[in-house]
Structures are given as structure tokens and as C-alpha cells.
Amino acid sequence: MSPSMVNGLPAHVLFVHIVVVLVPLSALALVVCAIWPHLARRLGVLPPVLALVALVSVPLTTQAGEWLEKHVDRSSLVERHAQLGDGLLPWALGLFALSSALWWAARRTAPGEGDTQGPAIRLTSAPIRAAAVVLSLVVATGSVVDVYRIGDSGAKAAWHDAYSTTTQSQGN
């Protein structure tokens, strides 16, 4: 259960900023780690932890959004935003799963460890590396595009007819 209000503001409008920052950042970290396995070793557990925080923030934001949806006027724009928002969780889960897999593979192939940890997946082999890069690009692109679409629909729902295109006179 997520809080519905934070300091008098709907929690959704605050939580959404976590998602908007961490999902694309996790996507970038995933692609970087897939393309450059040596950077995956250097970054260590940071990419999967970042993706985990992004993953946890998605349902919290969605629950807070569902609360907010019940407290605003119904419109097709709000409904569209809510529908799109429900589709982000699988992308966030994909970011976390792939980031974790790349971290695990990078750990298993770290130089100087020998075979003490059993058979290792070599991210340097062309087919596995190519598959990791392509899958990472697909999930990263899908998640970022989805965040953009959700954010765009939310902005339209929040700001539709809420401003004037002409400057309003300010009282003296």
C-alpha cells in the first residue's frame, strides 16, 4: 500500500519523478553493460540495484496514480494515461532481469578468478554478446519509449484546458 498524499500533494506527482529518472538511467546502464562487459565488471552491482529501485518504484507510482484517478474528474485523457501506466511494469522487470544477468555474467568472467565458481558464461563470445546487446537494446528502448508515452499522456491529462495560450494580465 502506497501513501496517497505527501506534504499535501498527491504522492503520484512526486513518485513519478523517480520513475522518469530511474527507468531511463537503468536502461542506459543496461545497454552500456551489454556493449562493454569490462564496464559491467567495473560498475559491479550498481546497474541491477538501480534497476531494482526503478522496478519497485513502478507499482508504488501506479498505486498512487490509481488513488489520484479516483480524486480527479474522469476524462478519456486520464483513462488513457492510466491504461498506459499499467504497461510499464513488464519493461521495468525486464530491465532488472537483464541487468542482474549481465552483472552475474560479468562476475563469473572476472579476470583472475579462474574456474573456482564453475563454468562461466563468456560475454566475449560473439553470439552471446550479440544476443545480450540486442535484447538489452530492445528492453531499454521499449522501457524508455513507454516512459515517454506515459509521461506525455499524463501531462496532457493534467494540463489539458488548464492554461491559456495568451499572456494573462497580472494585477498591479
MARGURO-468856 format. One line per 10 residues: number of its first residue (from 1); their letters; for each residue x, y, z of N, C-alpha, C, O. Coordinates in nm, 2 decimals, padded with zeros to 4 digits. Layout:
N
NUM> A> X/Y/Z/X/Y/Z/X/Y/Z/X/Y/Z ~ ...
This chain:
172
1> MSPSMVNGLP> 00.08/-00.12/00.00/00.00/00.00/00.00/00.09/00.12/00.00/00.18/00.14/00.08 ~ 00.06/00.21/-00.09/00.15/00.33/-00.10/00.07/00.45/-00.04/-00.05/00.45/-00.03 ~ 00.15/00.55/00.01/00.08/00.66/00.07/00.01/00.74/-00.05/00.05/00.74/-00.16 ~ -00.10/00.80/-00.01/-00.18/00.88/-00.11/-00.14/01.02/-00.12/-00.15/01.09/-00.23 ~ -00.09/01.08/-00.01/-00.05/01.22/00.00/00.08/01.24/00.06/00.11/01.16/00.16 ~ 00.16/01.33/00.02/00.29/01.36/00.08/00.29/01.52/00.09/00.29/01.58/-00.02 ~ 00.30/01.57/00.21/00.30/01.71/00.23/00.19/01.79/00.16/00.21/01.89/00.10 ~ 00.07/01.73/00.15/-00.04/01.79/00.09/-00.05/01.77/-00.06/-00.15/01.82/-00.12 ~ 00.04/01.71/-00.12/00.04/01.68/-00.26/00.01/01.53/-00.29/00.05/01.45/-00.21 ~ -00.06/01.51/-00.40/-00.08/01.36/-00.43/00.05/01.30/-00.45/00.14/01.35/-00.52
11> AHVLFVHIVV> 00.07/01.18/-00.39/00.20/01.11/-00.39/00.24/01.08/-00.54/00.36/01.07/-00.57 ~ 00.14/01.05/-00.62/00.17/01.02/-00.76/00.26/01.12/-00.83/00.35/01.09/-00.90 ~ 00.23/01.25/-00.81/00.31/01.35/-00.88/00.45/01.36/-00.83/00.53/01.42/-00.90 ~ 00.48/01.31/-00.71/00.61/01.30/-00.66/00.68/01.17/-00.70/00.80/01.18/-00.75 ~ 00.61/01.06/-00.69/00.67/00.93/-00.72/00.71/00.92/-00.87/00.80/00.86/-00.91 ~ 00.63/00.99/-00.95/00.65/00.98/-01.10/00.79/01.02/-01.14/00.85/00.98/-01.23 ~ 00.85/01.12/-01.06/00.98/01.17/-01.09/01.08/01.06/-01.07/01.19/01.06/-01.14 ~ 01.06/00.97/-00.97/01.16/00.86/-00.95/01.16/00.77/-01.07/01.26/00.73/-01.12 ~ 01.04/00.74/-01.12/01.03/00.65/-01.24/01.09/00.72/-01.36/01.16/00.65/-01.44 ~ 01.06/00.85/-01.38/01.10/00.92/-01.50/01.26/00.93/-01.51/01.31/00.94/-01.61
21> VLVPLSALAL> 01.32/00.93/-01.39/01.47/00.94/-01.39/01.53/00.80/-01.39/01.62/00.77/-01.47 ~ 01.48/00.71/-01.30/01.55/00.58/-01.28/01.53/00.48/-01.40/01.62/00.40/-01.43 ~ 01.41/00.48/-01.46/01.39/00.38/-01.57/01.49/00.41/-01.69/01.55/00.32/-01.73 ~ 01.49/00.54/-01.74/01.59/00.56/-01.85/01.73/00.55/-01.80/01.82/00.50/-01.88 ~ 01.76/00.58/-01.68/01.90/00.56/-01.63/01.94/00.42/-01.62/02.05/00.38/-01.66 ~ 01.84/00.33/-01.58/01.86/00.19/-01.57/01.88/00.13/-01.71/01.96/00.05/-01.74 ~ 01.80/00.19/-01.81/01.81/00.14/-01.95/01.95/00.18/-02.00/02.01/00.09/-02.07 ~ 01.99/00.30/-01.98/02.13/00.34/-02.02/02.24/00.25/-01.96/02.33/00.20/-02.03 ~ 02.23/00.22/-01.83/02.33/00.14/-01.77/02.32/00.00/-01.83/02.43/-00.07/-01.84 ~ 02.21/-00.05/-01.85/02.19/-00.19/-01.91/02.26/-00.20/-02.05/02.34/-00.29/-02.07
31> VVCAIWPHLA> 02.24/-00.10/-02.13/02.30/-00.10/-02.27/02.45/-00.09/-02.26/02.52/-00.15/-02.33 ~ 02.49/00.00/-02.17/02.64/00.02/-02.16/02.70/-00.11/-02.11/02.81/-00.15/-02.16 ~ 02.64/-00.18/-02.01/02.70/-00.30/-01.96/02.69/-00.41/-02.07/02.78/-00.50/-02.07 ~ 02.59/-00.41/-02.15/02.58/-00.51/-02.26/02.69/-00.49/-02.37/02.75/-00.59/-02.42 ~ 02.71/-00.37/-02.40/02.81/-00.34/-02.51/02.95/-00.35/-02.46/03.04/-00.40/-02.53 ~ 02.98/-00.30/-02.34/03.11/-00.31/-02.28/03.12/-00.39/-02.16/03.10/-00.33/-02.05 ~ 03.14/-00.52/-02.17/03.14/-00.61/-02.05/03.24/-00.57/-01.94/03.22/-00.59/-01.82 ~ 03.35/-00.51/-01.98/03.45/-00.46/-01.88/03.39/-00.35/-01.80/03.43/-00.34/-01.68 ~ 03.31/-00.27/-01.85/03.24/-00.17/-01.77/03.14/-00.23/-01.68/03.11/-00.18/-01.57 ~ 03.08/-00.34/-01.72/02.98/-00.41/-01.63/03.06/-00.46/-01.51/03.00/-00.45/-01.40
41> RRLGVLPPVL> 03.18/-00.51/-01.53/03.26/-00.55/-01.41/03.29/-00.43/-01.32/03.29/-00.44/-01.20 ~ 03.33/-00.32/-01.38/03.36/-00.20/-01.31/03.24/-00.14/-01.23/03.26/-00.10/-01.12 ~ 03.13/-00.14/-01.29/03.01/-00.09/-01.23/02.96/-00.18/-01.12/02.88/-00.14/-01.03 ~ 02.99/-00.31/-01.13/02.95/-00.40/-01.03/02.80/-00.41/-01.01/02.73/-00.43/-01.11 ~ 02.76/-00.41/-00.89/02.62/-00.43/-00.86/02.53/-00.31/-00.88/02.41/-00.32/-00.87 ~ 02.59/-00.20/-00.92/02.51/-00.07/-00.93/02.40/-00.08/-01.03/02.29/-00.04/-01.00 ~ 02.42/-00.13/-01.16/02.31/-00.14/-01.25/02.19/-00.22/-01.20/02.08/-00.18/-01.22 ~ 02.21/-00.34/-01.15/02.09/-00.42/-01.10/02.02/-00.35/-00.98/01.90/-00.36/-00.97 ~ 02.10/-00.29/-00.89/02.04/-00.22/-00.78/01.96/-00.10/-00.83/01.85/-00.07/-00.78 ~ 02.01/-00.03/-00.92/01.94/00.09/-00.98/01.81/00.04/-01.05/01.70/00.10/-01.03
51> ALVALVSVPL> 01.82/-00.07/-01.12/01.70/-00.13/-01.19/01.60/-00.18/-01.09/01.48/-00.18/-01.11 ~ 01.65/-00.23/-00.97/01.56/-00.28/-00.87/01.48/-00.17/-00.81/01.36/-00.18/-00.79 ~ 01.55/-00.06/-00.78/01.48/00.06/-00.73/01.38/00.11/-00.83/01.27/00.15/-00.79 ~ 01.41/00.11/-00.95/01.32/00.15/-01.06/01.20/00.06/-01.06/01.08/00.10/-01.07 ~ 01.23/-00.07/-01.05/01.12/-00.17/-01.06/01.02/-00.15/-00.94/00.90/-00.16/-00.96 ~ 01.08/-00.13/-00.82/00.99/-00.11/-00.70/00.91/00.02/-00.71/00.80/00.02/-00.67 ~ 00.97/00.12/-00.77/00.90/00.25/-00.78/00.78/00.25/-00.88/00.69/00.33/-00.86 ~ 00.78/00.15/-00.97/00.68/00.15/-01.07/00.54/00.11/-01.01/00.45/00.19/-01.03 ~ 00.53/00.00/-00.93/00.40/-00.02/-00.87/00.36/00.08/-00.77/00.24/00.11/-00.75 ~ 00.46/00.14/-00.69/00.42/00.24/-00.60/00.36/00.36/-00.67/00.26/00.42/-00.62
61> TTQAGEWLEK> 00.42/00.40/-00.78/00.37/00.51/-00.86/00.23/00.48/-00.92/00.14/00.56/-00.92 ~ 00.22/00.36/-00.97/00.09/00.31/-01.02/-00.02/00.31/-00.92/-00.13/00.36/-00.94 ~ 00.01/00.26/-00.80/-00.09/00.26/-00.69/-00.13/00.40/-00.65/-00.25/00.43/-00.63 ~ -00.03/00.49/-00.64/-00.06/00.63/-00.61/-00.14/00.69/-00.72/-00.23/00.78/-00.69 ~ -00.11/00.66/-00.84/-00.19/00.71/-00.95/-00.33/00.66/-00.95/-00.42/00.74/-00.99 ~ -00.35/00.54/-00.91/-00.49/00.48/-00.91/-00.57/00.56/-00.80/-00.69/00.58/-00.82 ~ -00.50/00.59/-00.69/-00.57/00.67/-00.59/-00.61/00.81/-00.64/-00.72/00.86/-00.63 ~ -00.51/00.87/-00.71/-00.53/01.01/-00.77/-00.64/01.00/-00.88/-00.72/01.10/-00.89 ~ -00.65/00.89/-00.95/-00.75/00.88/-01.06/-00.89/00.89/-01.00/-00.98/00.94/-01.06 ~ -00.91/00.84/-00.88/-01.04/00.85/-00.81/-01.07/00.98/-00.75/-01.18/01.01/-00.71
71> HVDRSSLVER> -00.97/01.07/-00.75/-00.99/01.20/-00.69/-00.98/01.32/-00.80/-00.97/01.44/-00.76 ~ -00.98/01.29/-00.92/-00.99/01.39/-01.03/-01.11/01.36/-01.12/-01.17/01.25/-01.12 ~ -01.14/01.46/-01.20/-01.25/01.44/-01.29/-01.22/01.33/-01.39/-01.11/01.33/-01.44 ~ -01.32/01.25/-01.42/-01.30/01.14/-01.52/-01.29/01.21/-01.66/-01.36/01.30/-01.69 ~ -01.19/01.16/-01.74/-01.18/01.20/-01.88/-01.11/01.09/-01.96/-01.05/01.00/-01.90 ~ -01.13/01.10/-02.08/-01.06/01.00/-02.17/-00.91/01.01/-02.16/-00.84/00.91/-02.17 ~ -00.86/01.13/-02.13/-00.71/01.15/-02.12/-00.66/01.09/-01.99/-00.55/01.03/-02.00 ~ -00.73/01.10/-01.89/-00.69/01.03/-01.76/-00.70/00.88/-01.78/-00.61/00.81/-01.73 ~ -00.80/00.83/-01.84/-00.82/00.69/-01.86/-00.70/00.63/-01.95/-00.65/00.53/-01.92 ~ -00.67/00.71/-02.05/-00.56/00.67/-02.14/-00.43/00.66/-02.07/-00.35/00.57/-02.09
81> HAQLGDGLLP> -00.40/00.76/-01.98/-00.28/00.77/-01.90/-00.28/00.65/-01.81/-00.17/00.58/-01.80 ~ -00.39/00.61/-01.75/-00.39/00.50/-01.65/-00.36/00.37/-01.73/-00.29/00.28/-01.68 ~ -00.42/00.36/-01.85/-00.40/00.23/-01.93/-00.25/00.22/-01.97/-00.20/00.11/-01.95 ~ -00.19/00.33/-02.01/-00.05/00.32/-02.05/00.04/00.29/-01.93/00.13/00.22/-01.94 ~ 00.00/00.35/-01.81/00.08/00.33/-01.69/00.09/00.19/-01.65/00.19/00.14/-01.59 ~ -00.02/00.11/-01.67/-00.02/-00.03/-01.64/00.07/-00.11/-01.72/00.10/-00.23/-01.68 ~ 00.12/-00.06/-01.83/00.21/-00.14/-01.91/00.36/-00.13/-01.88/00.44/-00.19/-01.95 ~ 00.40/-00.05/-01.79/00.54/-00.02/-01.76/00.61/-00.13/-01.68/00.73/-00.16/-01.69 ~ 00.53/-00.20/-01.59/00.59/-00.30/-01.50/00.67/-00.41/-01.57/00.78/-00.44/-01.53 ~ 00.62/-00.47/-01.68/00.70/-00.57/-01.75/00.83/-00.52/-01.81/00.93/-00.59/-01.80
91> WALGLFALSS> 00.83/-00.39/-01.85/00.95/-00.33/-01.90/01.05/-00.32/-01.79/01.17/-00.35/-01.80 ~ 01.01/-00.27/-01.67/01.09/-00.25/-01.56/01.15/-00.38/-01.51/01.26/-00.39/-01.47 ~ 01.06/-00.48/-01.51/01.11/-00.62/-01.47/01.21/-00.67/-01.57/01.31/-00.73/-01.53 ~ 01.20/-00.64/-01.70/01.30/-00.68/-01.80/01.43/-00.61/-01.77/01.54/-00.67/-01.79 ~ 01.42/-00.48/-01.74/01.55/-00.41/-01.71/01.62/-00.47/-01.59/01.74/-00.49/-01.59 ~ 01.54/-00.50/-01.49/01.61/-00.56/-01.37/01.66/-00.70/-01.40/01.78/-00.73/-01.36 ~ 01.59/-00.78/-01.47/01.63/-00.92/-01.50/01.76/-00.92/-01.59/01.85/-00.99/-01.56 ~ 01.76/-00.84/-01.69/01.88/-00.83/-01.78/02.00/-00.77/-01.71/02.11/-00.82/-01.72 ~ 01.97/-00.67/-01.63/02.08/-00.60/-01.55/02.14/-00.70/-01.46/02.27/-00.71/-01.44 ~ 02.06/-00.78/-01.39/02.11/-00.88/-01.30/02.18/-00.99/-01.37/02.29/-01.04/-01.32
101> ALWWAARRTA> 02.13/-01.04/-01.49/02.20/-01.14/-01.56/02.34/-01.09/-01.61/02.44/-01.17/-01.60 ~ 02.35/-00.97/-01.66/02.47/-00.92/-01.70/02.57/-00.90/-01.59/02.69/-00.93/-01.60 ~ 02.52/-00.86/-01.47/02.61/-00.84/-01.35/02.66/-00.98/-01.32/02.78/-01.00/-01.29 ~ 02.57/-01.08/-01.31/02.61/-01.22/-01.28/02.72/-01.27/-01.37/02.82/-01.33/-01.33 ~ 02.69/-01.25/-01.50/02.78/-01.30/-01.60/02.92/-01.23/-01.59/03.02/-01.29/-01.61 ~ 02.91/-01.10/-01.57/03.04/-01.02/-01.55/03.12/-01.07/-01.43/03.24/-01.08/-01.44 ~ 03.05/-01.10/-01.33/03.12/-01.15/-01.20/03.18/-01.29/-01.23/03.29/-01.31/-01.19 ~ 03.11/-01.37/-01.31/03.16/-01.51/-01.34/03.28/-01.50/-01.43/03.35/-01.60/-01.44 ~ 03.29/-01.40/-01.51/03.40/-01.39/-01.61/03.51/-01.29/-01.56/03.60/-01.26/-01.64 ~ 03.50/-01.25/-01.44/03.60/-01.15/-01.39/03.74/-01.21/-01.40/03.76/-01.33/-01.37
111> PGEGDTQGPA> 03.84/-01.13/-01.45/03.97/-01.18/-01.46/04.04/-01.22/-01.33/04.01/-01.16/-01.23 ~ 04.11/-01.33/-01.33/04.19/-01.37/-01.21/04.11/-01.46/-01.12/04.16/-01.50/-01.02 ~ 03.98/-01.49/-01.15/03.90/-01.58/-01.07/03.92/-01.72/-01.10/03.88/-01.81/-01.02 ~ 03.97/-01.76/-01.22/03.99/-01.90/-01.25/03.85/-01.97/-01.26/03.75/-01.90/-01.29 ~ 03.85/-02.09/-01.24/03.73/-02.17/-01.26/03.67/-02.21/-01.12/03.60/-02.31/-01.11 ~ 03.70/-02.13/-01.02/03.65/-02.17/-00.88/03.50/-02.15/-00.87/03.44/-02.21/-00.78 ~ 03.44/-02.08/-00.96/03.29/-02.06/-00.95/03.22/-02.15/-01.05/03.10/-02.12/-01.07 ~ 03.28/-02.24/-01.11/03.21/-02.33/-01.20/03.22/-02.27/-01.34/03.29/-02.18/-01.37 ~ 03.15/-02.33/-01.43/03.15/-02.29/-01.57/03.10/-02.14/-01.58/03.00/-02.11/-01.52 ~ 03.17/-02.06/-01.66/03.14/-01.92/-01.67/03.08/-01.90/-01.81/03.11/-01.96/-01.91
121> IRLTSAPIRA> 02.99/-01.80/-01.81/02.93/-01.75/-01.94/03.03/-01.65/-01.99/03.05/-01.55/-01.92 ~ 03.08/-01.66/-02.11/03.17/-01.57/-02.17/03.09/-01.47/-02.25/03.04/-01.49/-02.36 ~ 03.09/-01.34/-02.19/03.02/-01.24/-02.27/03.10/-01.19/-02.39/03.06/-01.11/-02.47 ~ 03.23/-01.24/-02.40/03.31/-01.21/-02.51/03.28/-01.29/-02.63/03.33/-01.26/-02.74 ~ 03.22/-01.41/-02.61/03.18/-01.49/-02.73/03.08/-01.41/-02.81/02.98/-01.36/-02.76 ~ 03.10/-01.41/-02.94/03.02/-01.33/-03.03/02.87/-01.35/-03.02/02.80/-01.26/-03.01 ~ 02.82/-01.48/-03.03/02.68/-01.50/-03.03/02.61/-01.46/-02.90/02.50/-01.40/-02.90 ~ 02.67/-01.49/-02.79/02.61/-01.45/-02.66/02.62/-01.30/-02.64/02.52/-01.24/-02.59 ~ 02.73/-01.24/-02.68/02.74/-01.09/-02.66/02.64/-01.02/-02.75/02.58/-00.93/-02.71 ~ 02.63/-01.07/-02.88/02.53/-01.01/-02.97/02.39/-01.02/-02.92/02.31/-00.93/-02.93
131> AAVVLSLVVA> 02.36/-01.14/-02.86/02.22/-01.16/-02.81/02.20/-01.07/-02.69/02.09/-01.01/-02.68 ~ 02.30/-01.05/-02.60/02.28/-00.97/-02.49/02.27/-00.82/-02.53/02.18/-00.75/-02.47 ~ 02.34/-00.78/-02.63/02.33/-00.64/-02.68/02.19/-00.62/-02.74/02.13/-00.52/-02.71 ~ 02.15/-00.71/-02.83/02.02/-00.69/-02.90/01.91/-00.69/-02.80/01.82/-00.60/-02.80 ~ 01.91/-00.79/-02.71/01.80/-00.80/-02.61/01.80/-00.67/-02.52/01.69/-00.62/-02.48 ~ 01.92/-00.63/-02.48/01.93/-00.51/-02.39/01.88/-00.38/-02.47/01.81/-00.30/-02.41 ~ 01.91/-00.37/-02.59/01.86/-00.26/-02.67/01.71/-00.26/-02.69/01.65/-00.16/-02.68 ~ 01.66/-00.38/-02.71/01.51/-00.39/-02.72/01.44/-00.35/-02.59/01.35/-00.27/-02.59 ~ 01.49/-00.41/-02.48/01.42/-00.38/-02.35/01.45/-00.23/-02.31/01.35/-00.17/-02.26 ~ 01.57/-00.18/-02.33/01.60/-00.04/-02.29/01.51/00.05/-02.38/01.45/00.15/-02.32
141> TGSVVDVYRI> 01.50/00.03/-02.51/01.43/00.12/-02.59/01.28/00.11/-02.56/01.21/00.21/-02.55 ~ 01.23/-00.01/-02.54/01.09/-00.03/-02.50/01.05/00.04/-02.37/00.95/00.11/-02.36 ~ 01.14/00.03/-02.27/01.11/00.10/-02.15/01.11/00.25/-02.16/01.03/00.31/-02.10 ~ 01.21/00.30/-02.23/01.22/00.45/-02.24/01.10/00.50/-02.32/01.05/00.61/-02.29 ~ 01.07/00.44/-02.43/00.96/00.48/-02.51/00.83/00.47/-02.43/00.74/00.56/-02.44 ~ 00.81/00.37/-02.35/00.69/00.36/-02.27/00.69/00.47/-02.16/00.58/00.53/-02.14 ~ 00.80/00.50/-02.10/00.80/00.61/-02.00/00.76/00.74/-02.07/00.69/00.82/-02.01 ~ 00.82/00.76/-02.19/00.78/00.88/-02.26/00.63/00.89/-02.29/00.57/00.99/-02.27 ~ 00.58/00.78/-02.35/00.43/00.78/-02.38/00.35/00.80/-02.26/00.25/00.87/-02.26 ~ 00.38/00.74/-02.15/00.30/00.75/-02.02/00.31/00.89/-01.97/00.21/00.95/-01.94
151> GDSGAKAAWH> 00.44/00.95/-01.97/00.45/01.09/-01.93/00.38/01.19/-02.01/00.32/01.28/-01.96 ~ 00.39/01.17/-02.14/00.32/01.26/-02.24/00.17/01.25/-02.21/00.10/01.36/-02.21 ~ 00.11/01.13/-02.20/-00.03/01.12/-02.17/-00.07/01.18/-02.04/-00.18/01.24/-02.02 ~ 00.02/01.17/-01.94/-00.01/01.23/-01.81/-00.01/01.38/-01.81/-00.09/01.44/-01.75 ~ 00.09/01.43/-01.89/00.10/01.58/-01.90/-00.03/01.63/-01.97/-00.08/01.73/-01.93 ~ -00.07/01.56/-02.07/-00.19/01.60/-02.15/-00.31/01.60/-02.06/-00.40/01.68/-02.06 ~ -00.32/01.49/-01.98/-00.43/01.48/-01.88/-00.43/01.58/-01.78/-00.54/01.64/-01.74 ~ -00.32/01.62/-01.73/-00.31/01.72/-01.62/-00.32/01.86/-01.67/-00.38/01.94/-01.60 ~ -00.27/01.89/-01.79/-00.27/02.03/-01.84/-00.37/02.06/-01.94/-00.38/02.18/-01.98 ~ -00.45/01.97/-01.99/-00.55/01.99/-02.09/-00.65/02.10/-02.04/-00.71/02.08/-01.94
161> DAYSTTTQSQ> -00.66/02.20/-02.11/-00.75/02.31/-02.08/-00.72/02.38/-01.94/-00.81/02.44/-01.88 ~ -00.60/02.36/-01.89/-00.56/02.42/-01.76/-00.47/02.54/-01.78/-00.42/02.60/-01.68 ~ -00.45/02.59/-01.90/-00.37/02.71/-01.92/-00.42/02.78/-02.05/-00.50/02.73/-02.12 ~ -00.37/02.91/-02.06/-00.41/02.99/-02.17/-00.29/03.01/-02.26/-00.18/03.02/-02.22 ~ -00.31/03.01/-02.39/-00.20/03.03/-02.49/-00.16/03.18/-02.50/-00.06/03.21/-02.55 ~ -00.25/03.27/-02.44/-00.22/03.41/-02.44/-00.18/03.45/-02.30/-00.22/03.39/-02.20 ~ -00.09/03.55/-02.29/-00.05/03.60/-02.16/-00.16/03.66/-02.08/-00.24/03.74/-02.14 ~ -00.18/03.62/-01.96/-00.28/03.68/-01.87/-00.23/03.80/-01.81/-00.11/03.81/-01.76 ~ -00.31/03.91/-01.80/-00.27/04.03/-01.73/-00.26/04.01/-01.58/-00.34/03.95/-01.52 ~ -00.15/04.06/-01.53/-00.13/04.05/-01.38/-00.17/04.18/-01.32/-00.13/04.28/-01.37
171> GN> -00.25/04.17/-01.21/-00.29/04.29/-01.15/-00.18/04.37/-01.09/-00.07/04.32/-01.05 ~ -00.19/04.50/-01.09/-00.08/04.59/-01.04/-00.08/04.60/-00.90/00.00/04.66/-00.84
